[in-house]
Amino acid sequence: MSLKKGVLRSFDAVSYTATIVLSGSDKADLKDVAVARNIESAGMVAGRNVAVFFPDEHNAKEAVIIAVYT
């Protein structure tokens, strides 16, 4: 398990997923990252910082955004 910092690129309110870039990795975006439902969609603004939880560090498809902050 690990917790990483990233930056929000875009948010899809229908599927409640986001595209992010992890800090220190400006070359590759992670797409279709699940967003915790307790985060309001109004707060999911491009450019904001996000905290991303990885239950399995070897499987990025299980990543979940657990917080958004400035």
PDB file with SEQRES, HELIX, SHEET and CRYST1 records, atoms N, CA, C and O in Angstrom:
SEQRES   1 A   70  MET SER LEU LYS LYS GLY VAL LEU ARG SER PHE ASP ALA          
SEQRES   2 A   70  VAL SER TYR THR ALA THR ILE VAL LEU SER GLY SER ASP          
SEQRES   3 A   70  LYS ALA ASP LEU LYS ASP VAL ALA VAL ALA ARG ASN ILE          
SEQRES   4 A   70  GLU SER ALA GLY MET VAL ALA GLY ARG ASN VAL ALA VAL          
SEQRES   5 A   70  PHE PHE PRO ASP GLU HIS ASN ALA LYS GLU ALA VAL ILE          
SEQRES   6 A   70  ILE ALA VAL TYR THR                                          
HELIX    1 AA1 SER A   41  GLY A   43  5                                   3    
HELIX    2 AA2 ALA A   60  GLU A   62  5                                   3    
SHEET    1 AA1 6 SER A   2  ASP A  12  0                                        
SHEET    2 AA1 6 THR A  17  LEU A  22 -1                                        
SHEET    3 AA1 6 ASP A  29  VAL A  35 -1                                        
SHEET    4 AA1 6 VAL A  64  TYR A  69  1                                        
SHEET    5 AA1 6 ASN A  49  PHE A  54 -1                                        
SHEET    6 AA1 6 SER A   2  ASP A  12 -1                                        
CRYST1    1.000    1.000    1.000  90.00  90.00  90.00 P 1           1          
ATOM      1  N   MET A   1       0.838  -1.174   0.000  1.00  0.00           N  
ATOM      2  CA  MET A   1       0.000   0.000   0.000  1.00  0.00           C  
ATOM      3  C   MET A   1       0.881   1.234   0.000  1.00  0.00           C  
ATOM      4  O   MET A   1       1.959   1.255   0.594  1.00  0.00           O  
ATOM      5  N   SER A   2       0.389   2.272  -0.689  1.00  0.00           N  
ATOM      6  CA  SER A   2       1.123   3.532  -0.668  1.00  0.00           C  
ATOM      7  C   SER A   2       0.174   4.695  -0.933  1.00  0.00           C  
ATOM      8  O   SER A   2      -0.925   4.527  -1.463  1.00  0.00           O  
ATOM      9  N   LEU A   3       0.632   5.864  -0.551  1.00  0.00           N  
ATOM     10  CA  LEU A   3      -0.101   7.099  -0.750  1.00  0.00           C  
ATOM     11  C   LEU A   3       0.804   8.033  -1.532  1.00  0.00           C  
ATOM     12  O   LEU A   3       1.956   8.250  -1.157  1.00  0.00           O  
ATOM     13  N   LYS A   4       0.277   8.593  -2.633  1.00  0.00           N  
ATOM     14  CA  LYS A   4       1.095   9.464  -3.474  1.00  0.00           C  
ATOM     15  C   LYS A   4       0.349  10.758  -3.762  1.00  0.00           C  
ATOM     16  O   LYS A   4      -0.878  10.825  -3.697  1.00  0.00           O  
ATOM     17  N   LYS A   5       1.135  11.784  -4.084  1.00  0.00           N  
ATOM     18  CA  LYS A   5       0.589  13.088  -4.426  1.00  0.00           C  
ATOM     19  C   LYS A   5       0.526  13.207  -5.944  1.00  0.00           C  
ATOM     20  O   LYS A   5       1.404  12.718  -6.655  1.00  0.00           O  
ATOM     21  N   GLY A   6      -0.525  13.865  -6.428  1.00  0.00           N  
ATOM     22  CA  GLY A   6      -0.655  14.092  -7.859  1.00  0.00           C  
ATOM     23  C   GLY A   6      -1.347  15.411  -8.131  1.00  0.00           C  
ATOM     24  O   GLY A   6      -1.702  16.149  -7.212  1.00  0.00           O  
ATOM     25  N   VAL A   7      -1.533  15.695  -9.412  1.00  0.00           N  
ATOM     26  CA  VAL A   7      -2.231  16.901  -9.852  1.00  0.00           C  
ATOM     27  C   VAL A   7      -3.362  16.472 -10.778  1.00  0.00           C  
ATOM     28  O   VAL A   7      -3.169  15.657 -11.680  1.00  0.00           O  
ATOM     29  N   LEU A   8      -4.533  17.029 -10.541  1.00  0.00           N  
ATOM     30  CA  LEU A   8      -5.711  16.703 -11.331  1.00  0.00           C  
ATOM     31  C   LEU A   8      -5.628  17.349 -12.711  1.00  0.00           C  
ATOM     32  O   LEU A   8      -5.420  18.557 -12.826  1.00  0.00           O  
ATOM     33  N   ARG A   9      -5.788  16.551 -13.740  1.00  0.00           N  
ATOM     34  CA  ARG A   9      -5.820  17.051 -15.118  1.00  0.00           C  
ATOM     35  C   ARG A   9      -7.265  17.274 -15.570  1.00  0.00           C  
ATOM     36  O   ARG A   9      -7.595  18.313 -16.142  1.00  0.00           O  
ATOM     37  N   SER A  10      -8.128  16.272 -15.302  1.00  0.00           N  
ATOM     38  CA  SER A  10      -9.537  16.388 -15.684  1.00  0.00           C  
ATOM     39  C   SER A  10     -10.374  15.448 -14.810  1.00  0.00           C  
ATOM     40  O   SER A  10      -9.861  14.532 -14.167  1.00  0.00           O  
ATOM     41  N   PHE A  11     -11.678  15.714 -14.817  1.00  0.00           N  
ATOM     42  CA  PHE A  11     -12.606  14.932 -14.006  1.00  0.00           C  
ATOM     43  C   PHE A  11     -13.855  14.640 -14.815  1.00  0.00           C  
ATOM     44  O   PHE A  11     -14.377  15.517 -15.503  1.00  0.00           O  
ATOM     45  N   ASP A  12     -14.334  13.400 -14.732  1.00  0.00           N  
ATOM     46  CA  ASP A  12     -15.570  12.983 -15.395  1.00  0.00           C  
ATOM     47  C   ASP A  12     -16.610  12.718 -14.319  1.00  0.00           C  
ATOM     48  O   ASP A  12     -16.534  11.720 -13.602  1.00  0.00           O  
ATOM     49  N   ALA A  13     -17.588  13.621 -14.211  1.00  0.00           N  
ATOM     50  CA  ALA A  13     -18.605  13.512 -13.159  1.00  0.00           C  
ATOM     51  C   ALA A  13     -19.565  12.348 -13.385  1.00  0.00           C  
ATOM     52  O   ALA A  13     -20.178  11.869 -12.431  1.00  0.00           O  
ATOM     53  N   VAL A  14     -19.707  11.889 -14.608  1.00  0.00           N  
ATOM     54  CA  VAL A  14     -20.618  10.779 -14.902  1.00  0.00           C  
ATOM     55  C   VAL A  14     -20.045   9.461 -14.364  1.00  0.00           C  
ATOM     56  O   VAL A  14     -20.730   8.715 -13.664  1.00  0.00           O  
ATOM     57  N   SER A  15     -18.785   9.190 -14.700  1.00  0.00           N  
ATOM     58  CA  SER A  15     -18.161   7.936 -14.245  1.00  0.00           C  
ATOM     59  C   SER A  15     -17.442   8.098 -12.912  1.00  0.00           C  
ATOM     60  O   SER A  15     -16.973   7.117 -12.334  1.00  0.00           O  
ATOM     61  N   TYR A  16     -17.354   9.338 -12.420  1.00  0.00           N  
ATOM     62  CA  TYR A  16     -16.642   9.687 -11.188  1.00  0.00           C  
ATOM     63  C   TYR A  16     -15.212   9.156 -11.207  1.00  0.00           C  
ATOM     64  O   TYR A  16     -14.738   8.513 -10.271  1.00  0.00           O  
ATOM     65  N   THR A  17     -14.553   9.461 -12.322  1.00  0.00           N  
ATOM     66  CA  THR A  17     -13.142   9.114 -12.492  1.00  0.00           C  
ATOM     67  C   THR A  17     -12.378  10.362 -12.911  1.00  0.00           C  
ATOM     68  O   THR A  17     -12.974  11.362 -13.312  1.00  0.00           O  
ATOM     69  N   ALA A  18     -11.058  10.295 -12.815  1.00  0.00           N  
ATOM     70  CA  ALA A  18     -10.225  11.451 -13.135  1.00  0.00           C  
ATOM     71  C   ALA A  18      -8.985  11.023 -13.899  1.00  0.00           C  
ATOM     72  O   ALA A  18      -8.579   9.861 -13.885  1.00  0.00           O  
ATOM     73  N   THR A  19      -8.405  12.006 -14.562  1.00  0.00           N  
ATOM     74  CA  THR A  19      -7.088  11.854 -15.163  1.00  0.00           C  
ATOM     75  C   THR A  19      -6.148  12.698 -14.328  1.00  0.00           C  
ATOM     76  O   THR A  19      -6.410  13.873 -14.074  1.00  0.00           O  
ATOM     77  N   ILE A  20      -5.046  12.087 -13.899  1.00  0.00           N  
ATOM     78  CA  ILE A  20      -4.088  12.779 -13.030  1.00  0.00           C  
ATOM     79  C   ILE A  20      -2.677  12.546 -13.528  1.00  0.00           C  
ATOM     80  O   ILE A  20      -2.429  11.674 -14.360  1.00  0.00           O  
ATOM     81  N   VAL A  21      -1.770  13.330 -13.012  1.00  0.00           N  
ATOM     82  CA  VAL A  21      -0.350  13.076 -13.206  1.00  0.00           C  
ATOM     83  C   VAL A  21       0.264  13.023 -11.812  1.00  0.00           C  
ATOM     84  O   VAL A  21       0.024  13.909 -10.991  1.00  0.00           O  
ATOM     85  N   LEU A  22       1.045  12.001 -11.547  1.00  0.00           N  
ATOM     86  CA  LEU A  22       1.683  11.867 -10.248  1.00  0.00           C  
ATOM     87  C   LEU A  22       2.853  12.830 -10.140  1.00  0.00           C  
ATOM     88  O   LEU A  22       3.547  13.076 -11.127  1.00  0.00           O  
ATOM     89  N   SER A  23       3.074  13.366  -8.977  1.00  0.00           N  
ATOM     90  CA  SER A  23       4.196  14.275  -8.751  1.00  0.00           C  
ATOM     91  C   SER A  23       5.500  13.557  -9.063  1.00  0.00           C  
ATOM     92  O   SER A  23       5.715  12.419  -8.648  1.00  0.00           O  
ATOM     93  N   GLY A  24       6.359  14.240  -9.799  1.00  0.00           N  
ATOM     94  CA  GLY A  24       7.631  13.645 -10.186  1.00  0.00           C  
ATOM     95  C   GLY A  24       7.552  12.824 -11.457  1.00  0.00           C  
ATOM     96  O   GLY A  24       8.554  12.265 -11.904  1.00  0.00           O  
ATOM     97  N   SER A  25       6.353  12.747 -12.046  1.00  0.00           N  
ATOM     98  CA  SER A  25       6.173  11.968 -13.271  1.00  0.00           C  
ATOM     99  C   SER A  25       5.350  12.770 -14.266  1.00  0.00           C  
ATOM    100  O   SER A  25       4.220  12.397 -14.580  1.00  0.00           O  
ATOM    101  N   ASP A  26       5.901  13.858 -14.759  1.00  0.00           N  
ATOM    102  CA  ASP A  26       5.164  14.762 -15.637  1.00  0.00           C  
ATOM    103  C   ASP A  26       4.930  14.207 -17.044  1.00  0.00           C  
ATOM    104  O   ASP A  26       4.246  14.837 -17.850  1.00  0.00           O  
ATOM    105  N   LYS A  27       5.478  13.063 -17.338  1.00  0.00           N  
ATOM    106  CA  LYS A  27       5.391  12.529 -18.689  1.00  0.00           C  
ATOM    107  C   LYS A  27       4.189  11.614 -18.922  1.00  0.00           C  
ATOM    108  O   LYS A  27       3.746  11.468 -20.061  1.00  0.00           O  
ATOM    109  N   ALA A  28       3.666  11.009 -17.891  1.00  0.00           N  
ATOM    110  CA  ALA A  28       2.603  10.034 -18.089  1.00  0.00           C  
ATOM    111  C   ALA A  28       1.398  10.333 -17.201  1.00  0.00           C  
ATOM    112  O   ALA A  28       1.517  10.435 -15.980  1.00  0.00           O  
ATOM    113  N   ASP A  29       0.237  10.471 -17.839  1.00  0.00           N  
ATOM    114  CA  ASP A  29      -1.001  10.656 -17.097  1.00  0.00           C  
ATOM    115  C   ASP A  29      -1.582   9.299 -16.728  1.00  0.00           C  
ATOM    116  O   ASP A  29      -1.433   8.325 -17.466  1.00  0.00           O  
ATOM    117  N   LEU A  30      -2.240   9.247 -15.586  1.00  0.00           N  
ATOM    118  CA  LEU A  30      -3.032   8.072 -15.214  1.00  0.00           C  
ATOM    119  C   LEU A  30      -4.483   8.415 -15.522  1.00  0.00           C  
ATOM    120  O   LEU A  30      -5.008   9.414 -15.031  1.00  0.00           O  
ATOM    121  N   LYS A  31      -5.122   7.591 -16.330  1.00  0.00           N  
ATOM    122  CA  LYS A  31      -6.497   7.851 -16.748  1.00  0.00           C  
ATOM    123  C   LYS A  31      -7.462   6.914 -16.045  1.00  0.00           C  
ATOM    124  O   LYS A  31      -7.093   5.818 -15.623  1.00  0.00           O  
ATOM    125  N   ASP A  32      -8.700   7.361 -15.928  1.00  0.00           N  
ATOM    126  CA  ASP A  32      -9.787   6.570 -15.340  1.00  0.00           C  
ATOM    127  C   ASP A  32      -9.501   6.151 -13.908  1.00  0.00           C  
ATOM    128  O   ASP A  32      -9.808   5.026 -13.512  1.00  0.00           O  
ATOM    129  N   VAL A  33      -8.913   7.056 -13.128  1.00  0.00           N  
ATOM    130  CA  VAL A  33      -8.638   6.794 -11.716  1.00  0.00           C  
ATOM    131  C   VAL A  33      -9.933   7.043 -10.932  1.00  0.00           C  
ATOM    132  O   VAL A  33     -10.542   8.106 -11.054  1.00  0.00           O  
ATOM    133  N   ALA A  34     -10.340   6.079 -10.145  1.00  0.00           N  
ATOM    134  CA  ALA A  34     -11.555   6.219  -9.347  1.00  0.00           C  
ATOM    135  C   ALA A  34     -11.412   7.363  -8.349  1.00  0.00           C  
ATOM    136  O   ALA A  34     -10.328   7.607  -7.817  1.00  0.00           O  
ATOM    137  N   VAL A  35     -12.525   8.064  -8.101  1.00  0.00           N  
ATOM    138  CA  VAL A  35     -12.564   9.163  -7.137  1.00  0.00           C  
ATOM    139  C   VAL A  35     -13.521   8.764  -6.022  1.00  0.00           C  
ATOM    140  O   VAL A  35     -14.636   8.317  -6.289  1.00  0.00           O  
ATOM    141  N   ALA A  36     -13.090   8.925  -4.774  1.00  0.00           N  
ATOM    142  CA  ALA A  36     -13.955   8.602  -3.634  1.00  0.00           C  
ATOM    143  C   ALA A  36     -15.235   9.427  -3.723  1.00  0.00           C  
ATOM    144  O   ALA A  36     -15.180  10.627  -3.992  1.00  0.00           O  
ATOM    145  N   ARG A  37     -16.365   8.806  -3.504  1.00  0.00           N  
ATOM    146  CA  ARG A  37     -17.668   9.454  -3.654  1.00  0.00           C  
ATOM    147  C   ARG A  37     -17.938  10.525  -2.604  1.00  0.00           C  
ATOM    148  O   ARG A  37     -18.869  11.315  -2.763  1.00  0.00           O  
ATOM    149  N   ASN A  38     -17.152  10.569  -1.544  1.00  0.00           N  
ATOM    150  CA  ASN A  38     -17.351  11.619  -0.535  1.00  0.00           C  
ATOM    151  C   ASN A  38     -16.724  12.941  -0.951  1.00  0.00           C  
ATOM    152  O   ASN A  38     -16.875  13.940  -0.249  1.00  0.00           O  
ATOM    153  N   ILE A  39     -16.019  12.966  -2.086  1.00  0.00           N  
ATOM    154  CA  ILE A  39     -15.432  14.193  -2.611  1.00  0.00           C  
ATOM    155  C   ILE A  39     -16.453  14.831  -3.546  1.00  0.00           C  
ATOM    156  O   ILE A  39     -16.916  14.190  -4.490  1.00  0.00           O  
ATOM    157  N   GLU A  40     -16.810  16.092  -3.289  1.00  0.00           N  
ATOM    158  CA  GLU A  40     -17.785  16.792  -4.114  1.00  0.00           C  
ATOM    159  C   GLU A  40     -17.220  17.048  -5.504  1.00  0.00           C  
ATOM    160  O   GLU A  40     -16.049  17.397  -5.653  1.00  0.00           O  
ATOM    161  N   SER A  41     -18.048  16.874  -6.504  1.00  0.00           N  
ATOM    162  CA  SER A  41     -17.592  17.088  -7.876  1.00  0.00           C  
ATOM    163  C   SER A  41     -17.182  18.539  -8.111  1.00  0.00           C  
ATOM    164  O   SER A  41     -16.323  18.799  -8.954  1.00  0.00           O  
ATOM    165  N   ALA A  42     -17.768  19.481  -7.398  1.00  0.00           N  
ATOM    166  CA  ALA A  42     -17.409  20.899  -7.546  1.00  0.00           C  
ATOM    167  C   ALA A  42     -15.960  21.159  -7.134  1.00  0.00           C  
ATOM    168  O   ALA A  42     -15.357  22.129  -7.593  1.00  0.00           O  
ATOM    169  N   GLY A  43     -15.403  20.324  -6.291  1.00  0.00           N  
ATOM    170  CA  GLY A  43     -14.032  20.487  -5.838  1.00  0.00           C  
ATOM    171  C   GLY A  43     -13.002  19.900  -6.783  1.00  0.00           C  
ATOM    172  O   GLY A  43     -11.802  20.113  -6.613  1.00  0.00           O  
ATOM    173  N   MET A  44     -13.471  19.157  -7.782  1.00  0.00           N  
ATOM    174  CA  MET A  44     -12.559  18.482  -8.705  1.00  0.00           C  
ATOM    175  C   MET A  44     -12.221  19.413  -9.866  1.00  0.00           C  
ATOM    176  O   MET A  44     -12.713  19.246 -10.982  1.00  0.00           O  
ATOM    177  N   VAL A  45     -11.378  20.387  -9.579  1.00  0.00           N  
ATOM    178  CA  VAL A  45     -10.982  21.409 -10.544  1.00  0.00           C  
ATOM    179  C   VAL A  45      -9.566  21.112 -11.036  1.00  0.00           C  
ATOM    180  O   VAL A  45      -8.662  20.855 -10.242  1.00  0.00           O  
ATOM    181  N   ALA A  46      -9.391  21.151 -12.345  1.00  0.00           N  
ATOM    182  CA  ALA A  46      -8.068  20.889 -12.941  1.00  0.00           C  
ATOM    183  C   ALA A  46      -7.009  21.783 -12.304  1.00  0.00           C  
ATOM    184  O   ALA A  46      -7.219  22.978 -12.097  1.00  0.00           O  
ATOM    185  N   GLY A  47      -5.872  21.174 -12.001  1.00  0.00           N  
ATOM    186  CA  GLY A  47      -4.764  21.898 -11.398  1.00  0.00           C  
ATOM    187  C   GLY A  47      -4.660  21.743  -9.897  1.00  0.00           C  
ATOM    188  O   GLY A  47      -3.630  22.077  -9.310  1.00  0.00           O  
ATOM    189  N   ARG A  48      -5.713  21.240  -9.263  1.00  0.00           N  
ATOM    190  CA  ARG A  48      -5.663  21.032  -7.813  1.00  0.00           C  
ATOM    191  C   ARG A  48      -4.848  19.784  -7.490  1.00  0.00           C  
ATOM    192  O   ARG A  48      -4.726  18.870  -8.306  1.00  0.00           O  
ATOM    193  N   ASN A  49      -4.304  19.771  -6.303  1.00  0.00           N  
ATOM    194  CA  ASN A  49      -3.545  18.614  -5.824  1.00  0.00           C  
ATOM    195  C   ASN A  49      -4.499  17.524  -5.368  1.00  0.00           C  
ATOM    196  O   ASN A  49      -5.594  17.807  -4.880  1.00  0.00           O  
ATOM    197  N   VAL A  50      -4.077  16.285  -5.528  1.00  0.00           N  
ATOM    198  CA  VAL A  50      -4.864  15.147  -5.068  1.00  0.00           C  
ATOM    199  C   VAL A  50      -3.978  14.174  -4.303  1.00  0.00           C  
ATOM    200  O   VAL A  50      -2.781  14.060  -4.569  1.00  0.00           O  
ATOM    201  N   ALA A  51      -4.582  13.480  -3.355  1.00  0.00           N  
ATOM    202  CA  ALA A  51      -3.912  12.393  -2.647  1.00  0.00           C  
ATOM    203  C   ALA A  51      -4.470  11.098  -3.232  1.00  0.00           C  
ATOM    204  O   ALA A  51      -5.685  10.904  -3.288  1.00  0.00           O  
ATOM    205  N   VAL A  52      -3.576  10.218  -3.664  1.00  0.00           N  
ATOM    206  CA  VAL A  52      -3.980   8.993  -4.345  1.00  0.00           C  
ATOM    207  C   VAL A  52      -3.522   7.782  -3.535  1.00  0.00           C  
ATOM    208  O   VAL A  52      -2.341   7.641  -3.218  1.00  0.00           O  
ATOM    209  N   PHE A  53      -4.466   6.921  -3.211  1.00  0.00           N  
ATOM    210  CA  PHE A  53      -4.185   5.703  -2.457  1.00  0.00           C  
ATOM    211  C   PHE A  53      -4.030   4.547  -3.438  1.00  0.00           C  
ATOM    212  O   PHE A  53      -4.883   4.328  -4.298  1.00  0.00           O  
ATOM    213  N   PHE A  54      -2.934   3.815  -3.299  1.00  0.00           N  
ATOM    214  CA  PHE A  54      -2.664   2.634  -4.115  1.00  0.00           C  
ATOM    215  C   PHE A  54      -2.675   1.401  -3.212  1.00  0.00           C  
ATOM    216  O   PHE A  54      -1.671   1.135  -2.551  1.00  0.00           O  
ATOM    217  N   PRO A  55      -3.774   0.637  -3.159  1.00  0.00           N  
ATOM    218  CA  PRO A  55      -3.800  -0.569  -2.330  1.00  0.00           C  
ATOM    219  C   PRO A  55      -2.773  -1.600  -2.797  1.00  0.00           C  
ATOM    220  O   PRO A  55      -2.207  -2.341  -1.993  1.00  0.00           O  
ATOM    221  N   ASP A  56      -2.545  -1.632  -4.109  1.00  0.00           N  
ATOM    222  CA  ASP A  56      -1.553  -2.529  -4.700  1.00  0.00           C  
ATOM    223  C   ASP A  56      -0.649  -1.672  -5.587  1.00  0.00           C  
ATOM    224  O   ASP A  56      -1.085  -1.204  -6.639  1.00  0.00           O  
ATOM    225  N   GLU A  57       0.579  -1.465  -5.182  1.00  0.00           N  
ATOM    226  CA  GLU A  57       1.503  -0.593  -5.905  1.00  0.00           C  
ATOM    227  C   GLU A  57       1.812  -1.084  -7.323  1.00  0.00           C  
ATOM    228  O   GLU A  57       2.300  -0.314  -8.150  1.00  0.00           O  
ATOM    229  N   HIS A  58       1.536  -2.335  -7.602  1.00  0.00           N  
ATOM    230  CA  HIS A  58       1.837  -2.906  -8.905  1.00  0.00           C  
ATOM    231  C   HIS A  58       0.630  -2.918  -9.839  1.00  0.00           C  
ATOM    232  O   HIS A  58       0.718  -3.398 -10.969  1.00  0.00           O  
ATOM    233  N   ASN A  59      -0.507  -2.385  -9.360  1.00  0.00           N  
ATOM    234  CA  ASN A  59      -1.718  -2.364 -10.167  1.00  0.00           C  
ATOM    235  C   ASN A  59      -2.355  -0.982 -10.078  1.00  0.00           C  
ATOM    236  O   ASN A  59      -3.152  -0.720  -9.176  1.00  0.00           O  
ATOM    237  N   ALA A  60      -2.009  -0.103 -11.006  1.00  0.00           N  
ATOM    238  CA  ALA A  60      -2.514   1.276 -10.991  1.00  0.00           C  
ATOM    239  C   ALA A  60      -4.028   1.343 -11.189  1.00  0.00           C  
ATOM    240  O   ALA A  60      -4.640   2.358 -10.857  1.00  0.00           O  
ATOM    241  N   LYS A  61      -4.640   0.296 -11.716  1.00  0.00           N  
ATOM    242  CA  LYS A  61      -6.088   0.294 -11.934  1.00  0.00           C  
ATOM    243  C   LYS A  61      -6.869   0.270 -10.622  1.00  0.00           C  
ATOM    244  O   LYS A  61      -8.069   0.545 -10.615  1.00  0.00           O  
ATOM    245  N   GLU A  62      -6.210  -0.053  -9.521  1.00  0.00           N  
ATOM    246  CA  GLU A  62      -6.874  -0.070  -8.219  1.00  0.00           C  
ATOM    247  C   GLU A  62      -6.717   1.254  -7.466  1.00  0.00           C  
ATOM    248  O   GLU A  62      -7.197   1.379  -6.339  1.00  0.00           O  
ATOM    249  N   ALA A  63      -6.061   2.230  -8.064  1.00  0.00           N  
ATOM    250  CA  ALA A  63      -5.830   3.516  -7.408  1.00  0.00           C  
ATOM    251  C   ALA A  63      -7.142   4.251  -7.149  1.00  0.00           C  
ATOM    252  O   ALA A  63      -8.091   4.148  -7.926  1.00  0.00           O  
ATOM    253  N   VAL A  64      -7.179   4.997  -6.039  1.00  0.00           N  
ATOM    254  CA  VAL A  64      -8.371   5.779  -5.675  1.00  0.00           C  
ATOM    255  C   VAL A  64      -7.919   7.143  -5.177  1.00  0.00           C  
ATOM    256  O   VAL A  64      -7.039   7.239  -4.322  1.00  0.00           O  
ATOM    257  N   ILE A  65      -8.526   8.201  -5.716  1.00  0.00           N  
ATOM    258  CA  ILE A  65      -8.269   9.549  -5.197  1.00  0.00           C  
ATOM    259  C   ILE A  65      -9.082   9.693  -3.926  1.00  0.00           C  
ATOM    260  O   ILE A  65     -10.306   9.557  -3.937  1.00  0.00           O  
ATOM    261  N   ILE A  66      -8.381   9.974  -2.817  1.00  0.00           N  
ATOM    262  CA  ILE A  66      -9.063  10.048  -1.520  1.00  0.00           C  
ATOM    263  C   ILE A  66      -9.177  11.453  -0.981  1.00  0.00           C  
ATOM    264  O   ILE A  66      -9.897  11.682  -0.009  1.00  0.00           O  
ATOM    265  N   ALA A  67      -8.471  12.418  -1.598  1.00  0.00           N  
ATOM    266  CA  ALA A  67      -8.559  13.800  -1.141  1.00  0.00           C  
ATOM    267  C   ALA A  67      -8.153  14.725  -2.270  1.00  0.00           C  
ATOM    268  O   ALA A  67      -7.359  14.368  -3.140  1.00  0.00           O  
ATOM    269  N   VAL A  68      -8.725  15.938  -2.236  1.00  0.00           N  
ATOM    270  CA  VAL A  68      -8.352  16.992  -3.165  1.00  0.00           C  
ATOM    271  C   VAL A  68      -8.094  18.246  -2.338  1.00  0.00           C  
ATOM    272  O   VAL A  68      -8.850  18.553  -1.416  1.00  0.00           O  
ATOM    273  N   TYR A  69      -7.017  18.976  -2.669  1.00  0.00           N  
ATOM    274  CA  TYR A  69      -6.661  20.133  -1.867  1.00  0.00           C  
ATOM    275  C   TYR A  69      -5.883  21.139  -2.707  1.00  0.00           C  
ATOM    276  O   TYR A  69      -5.430  20.836  -3.810  1.00  0.00           O  
ATOM    277  N   THR A  70      -5.741  22.352  -2.151  1.00  0.00           N  
ATOM    278  CA  THR A  70      -4.992  23.397  -2.872  1.00  0.00           C  
ATOM    279  C   THR A  70      -3.620  23.550  -2.284  1.00  0.00           C  
ATOM    280  O   THR A  70      -2.837  24.377  -2.751  1.00  0.00           O  
TER     281      THR A  70                                                      
END                                                                             
